[in-house]
């Protein structure tokens, strides 16, 4: 039975992935999040919840040590924990920007470092990194978040080449617009950061566009959990999976048209959705 560790499992994509793997069977599923009380429903279904703040090294180390004692080590790591810091570059305090990187990149990186020795020794394993279409595209007032996702894409590509000879797969999953708690908390912090600054008009437009998009044009978390499960079960998974509403459109336009066209495309989309 393979041991799976899923971070950010108290809600949204992480919780949906845990539920799916528990339903399918064949896995010992550890779920990690700061809000362990939000994972008691998963515990009732057979998961093993662990309280873990991805920015606290002692909690990361303790989690891996617990799993090692109980099952030997992590066979599949789903790096899902993360949040979006939105607001104009000029308005976001630099300490908040640093924290964004601590959560979305450095904490993930530290956890990955700790599970790799076991995978190398077994010469098998999967590391599934949940990025975003934001790892390939961009929008105004999302610079710090987008930067972490661009970084995670490149980081994952480098890691994939480093560990391939040890039988370890590194998979990138790029969600589009997904109905999760993650989206519910976007607009408030965005308005708080830049709603009353020089960027107020653009902020109000984007807030309205986000609200409309996630109310009317977003996919359920199950769309992504199905992709994650597919990548875990595949003998030779793809290096990247993009799924969820708007993902294909945004990635297509970004790939095949120039920067100026994509700039206009994004701003037109925001104004139309607002």
C-alpha positions in Angstrom: 0.0 0.0 0.0 1.5 3.3 -1.1 1.7 6.2 1.4 0.4 9.6 0.1 1.0 12.9 1.8 -1.3 15.8 0.7 -0.7 19.3 2.0 -3.4 22.0 2.1 -6.0 19.3 2.7 -8.4 21.2 4.9 -10.4 22.4 2.0 -10.8 22.6 -1.8 -8.5 20.6 -4.1 -6.5 19.0 -1.2 -9.6 17.8 0.6 -11.2 16.5 -2.7 -8.0 14.6 -3.6 -7.8 13.0 -0.2 -11.5 11.9 -0.4 -11.0 10.5 -3.9 -7.9 8.4 -2.9 -9.6 7.2 0.2 -12.6 6.1 -1.8 -10.5 4.3 -4.4 -8.5 2.5 -1.8 -5.0 1.2 -1.9 -3.4 4.2 -0.2 -2.5 5.2 3.2 -3.4 8.9 3.1 -1.9 11.5 5.3 -3.5 14.9 5.1 -1.6 18.0 6.4 -2.9 21.6 7.1 -2.8 24.3 9.7 -6.4 23.7 10.6 -6.4 20.1 11.7 -10.0 20.4 13.0 -11.1 21.0 9.4 -9.8 17.5 8.5 -11.8 15.5 11.0 -14.2 14.4 8.3 -11.3 13.0 6.4 -10.1 11.2 9.5 -13.6 9.6 9.8 -13.1 8.2 6.3 -9.6 6.8 7.1 -7.2 9.6 6.5 -4.4 10.4 9.0 -4.5 14.2 9.6 -1.3 16.0 10.7 -1.2 19.6 11.9 1.4 21.3 9.8 2.2 24.9 8.9 4.2 24.7 5.7 6.3 27.7 6.9 7.3 26.1 10.2 10.4 23.9 9.7 9.9 22.0 13.0 6.3 21.0 12.0 7.5 19.9 8.5 10.3 17.7 10.0 7.9 16.3 12.7 5.4 15.3 10.0 7.9 13.5 7.9 9.4 11.8 11.0 5.9 10.6 12.0 5.1 9.2 8.6 8.5 7.5 8.5 7.9 5.8 11.8 4.4 4.6 10.9 4.8 3.6 7.2 8.5 3.9 6.3 8.2 7.0 4.2 6.2 9.0 1.6 5.7 7.3 -1.8 3.6 10.1 -3.2 3.8 13.8 -2.2 1.0 16.2 -3.4 2.3 19.7 -2.8 -1.0 21.6 -2.7 -0.7 24.1 0.1 -0.7 27.7 -1.0 -2.5 31.0 -1.1 -2.8 34.0 -3.4 -1.5 37.4 -2.4 -3.3 40.0 -4.6 -2.7 43.7 -4.9 -0.6 46.1 -6.8 3.2 45.6 -6.5 3.6 49.1 -5.1 1.0 48.4 -2.4 2.0 45.0 -1.0 4.4 45.3 1.9 7.6 43.4 1.1 7.4 41.2 4.2 4.0 40.0 2.9 5.6 39.2 -0.5 8.3 37.2 1.3 5.7 35.3 3.2 4.0 34.5 -0.1 7.2 32.8 -1.3 7.6 31.0 2.0 4.3 29.4 1.7 4.1 28.8 -2.1 7.7 27.8 -2.8 10.2 27.5 0.1 8.0 25.5 2.5 7.1 23.2 -0.4 10.8 22.9 -1.3 11.8 22.0 2.3 9.1 19.3 2.5 10.2 17.9 -0.8 13.9 17.7 0.4 12.8 15.6 3.4 10.8 13.0 1.4 13.3 12.5 -1.4 15.9 10.3 0.4 13.2 7.6 1.0 12.1 7.8 -2.7 15.7 7.6 -3.9 16.4 4.6 -1.8 13.3 2.8 -3.2 14.0 4.1 -6.6 10.4 5.0 -7.0 8.1 7.9 -6.1 5.9 10.7 -7.4 5.9 14.4 -6.5 2.8 16.3 -7.7 3.1 20.0 -7.6 -0.1 22.1 -7.8 0.8 25.3 -9.6 -1.8 27.2 -11.6 -2.4 28.5 -15.1 -0.8 31.5 -13.4 2.5 29.6 -13.7 2.3 30.3 -17.4 0.1 33.4 -17.8 -0.4 36.6 -15.8 -2.8 39.3 -14.8 -2.6 42.7 -13.1 -2.5 42.9 -9.3 -1.3 39.4 -9.0 2.4 39.9 -9.4 3.7 38.3 -6.2 1.4 35.2 -6.5 2.1 34.8 -10.2 5.8 35.1 -9.4 5.6 32.1 -7.0 3.8 30.0 -9.6 6.2 30.9 -12.4 9.0 29.9 -10.0 7.4 26.7 -9.0 7.1 25.7 -12.7 10.8 26.2 -13.3 11.7 24.6 -10.0 9.7 21.5 -10.9 11.3 21.2 -14.3 14.7 21.3 -12.8 13.8 18.8 -10.1 12.3 16.4 -12.7 15.7 16.2 -14.4 17.6 15.7 -11.2 15.5 12.8 -9.9 14.6 11.0 -13.1 17.4 8.4 -12.8 16.1 7.4 -9.4 12.7 6.4 -10.8 11.0 9.5 -9.3 8.3 11.4 -11.4 7.7 15.1 -10.9 4.3 16.2 -12.2 2.9 19.7 -12.6 -0.8 20.3 -12.3 -2.1 23.6 -13.6 -5.7 24.4 -12.4 -7.7 27.0 -14.1 -10.7 28.6 -12.4 -11.7 26.3 -9.6 -14.5 26.7 -7.0 -12.5 26.5 -3.8 -12.1 28.4 -0.5 -8.9 29.8 -2.1 -11.1 31.8 -4.4 -13.6 32.9 -1.7 -10.8 34.9 0.1 -9.4 36.6 -3.0 -11.5 39.7 -3.3 -11.5 40.9 0.3 -7.6 41.0 0.6 -7.4 42.5 -2.9 -9.6 45.4 -2.0 -7.9 45.9 1.3 -4.5 46.1 -0.4 -5.3 48.3 -3.3 -8.9 49.3 -3.3 -8.2 52.8 -1.9 -4.9 53.5 -3.6 -3.9 54.9 -7.0 -4.8 51.5 -8.4 -8.3 51.6 -7.0 -10.2 51.8 -10.4 -8.3 48.7 -11.7 -8.7 46.9 -8.4 -12.5 47.4 -8.4 -12.6 46.1 -12.0 -10.6 43.0 -11.2 -12.6 42.3 -8.0 -15.8 42.4 -10.0 -14.3 40.2 -12.7 -13.1 37.6 -10.2 -16.4 37.5 -8.4 -18.3 37.0 -11.7 -15.7 34.4 -12.9 -15.8 32.2 -9.8 -19.5 32.4 -9.5 -20.4 31.6 -13.1 -17.3 30.1 -14.8 -15.4 27.9 -12.4 -15.0 24.1 -12.2 -15.5 22.1 -9.0 -12.4 20.8 -7.2 -13.1 17.3 -8.3 -11.9 18.2 -11.8 -8.4 18.7 -10.4 -8.5 15.8 -7.9 -9.4 13.5 -10.8 -6.3 14.7 -12.7 -4.1 14.3 -9.6 -5.3 10.7 -9.1 -4.8 10.0 -12.8 -1.2 11.2 -12.6 -0.5 9.1 -9.4 -1.8 5.9 -11.0 -0.1 6.5 -14.4 3.0 4.3 -15.0 4.4 7.2 -17.1 2.6 10.4 -16.1 2.7 13.5 -18.2 5.1 16.2 -17.0 2.1 18.7 -17.0 -1.7 18.5 -16.8 -3.9 21.6 -17.2 -7.5 21.4 -16.2 -10.5 23.5 -15.1 -12.4 26.2 -16.9 -10.4 28.9 -18.7 -7.2 26.9 -18.4 -7.0 25.8 -22.0 -8.1 29.1 -23.4 -5.6 31.1 -21.4 -2.7 28.8 -22.1 -3.5 28.6 -25.8 -3.6 32.4 -26.3 -0.4 32.9 -24.2 1.5 30.2 -26.2 0.6 31.2 -29.7 0.2 35.0 -29.6 2.6 37.7 -28.5 2.8 39.6 -25.3 1.0 42.7 -26.5 -1.9 40.7 -27.8 -2.1 38.8 -24.5 -2.0 42.1 -22.5 -5.0 43.3 -24.5 -6.7 39.9 -24.1 -6.4 40.0 -20.3 -7.5 43.6 -19.9 -10.5 43.1 -22.2 -11.5 39.9 -20.3 -11.4 41.8 -17.0 -13.5 44.7 -18.3 -16.0 42.3 -19.9 -16.3 40.1 -16.9 -16.6 43.1 -14.6 
